[in-house]
């Protein structure tokens, strides 16, 4: 009997060793079926990841109103057209400079145009153009500096080029807003009510930015006030700002 048990052990042990070797070979040299399974799993994983990413993107606009989506599309289209026009203008200027024909005059004209644009951007020069006039009626004096700042940001996102408040404050990149006990302060100037905001830019896009759900019109209405918006072919902005003197920064 002991001999029979020994023989059984000797006959059972070798297959175990061979299975380990076979596993090692499978890991080093995968079979065609293994490769196919790996490819299927990879494709499945990529598909699931793409589907989840697409679903997350769709959810962003799933609850948006049709009017809001149209406003977003109009804003994006207007900004695209503006950039395309700027690109075309820059290419035309480049071609004139490279041609060598009156290059000095072209360079001088381009420098002047750039200077005029920077003067408007910095608020150091008056400006005129088509746009809108917004009048904010706030009888309960609940409109805060934060409300005005949100409105200004909405106008900028809609392509506003020049903004003026109450014919006295030119809004630029450094403009600050504050409020306390119903008083509104913009760049150190007390703002009386009703608040008048003149904006130069695409009138339709600017008005839609103000009427966008959660925008200026909605916020003021919830505060017991009202907003009137008038598109105008000519908006005149006369308020200007003096250039600040840099204390620390110098041209590099």
Secondary structure, DSSP 8 states (H G I E B T S, - for coil): -HHHHHHHHHHHHHHHHHHHHHHHHHHHS--HHHHHHHHHHHHHHHHHHHHHHHHHHHHHHHT--HHHHHHHHHHHHHHHHHHHHHHHHHHHHHHHHHH-TTHHHHHHHHHHHHHHHHHHHHT-S-EEEEEEEEEEE-TT----HHHHHHHHHHHHHTT--EEEETTTEEE-TT--EEEETTEEEETTEEE-SSEEEEEES-HHHHHHHHHSTTSHHHHHHHTT-EEEEEEEEEEEE---------SS----
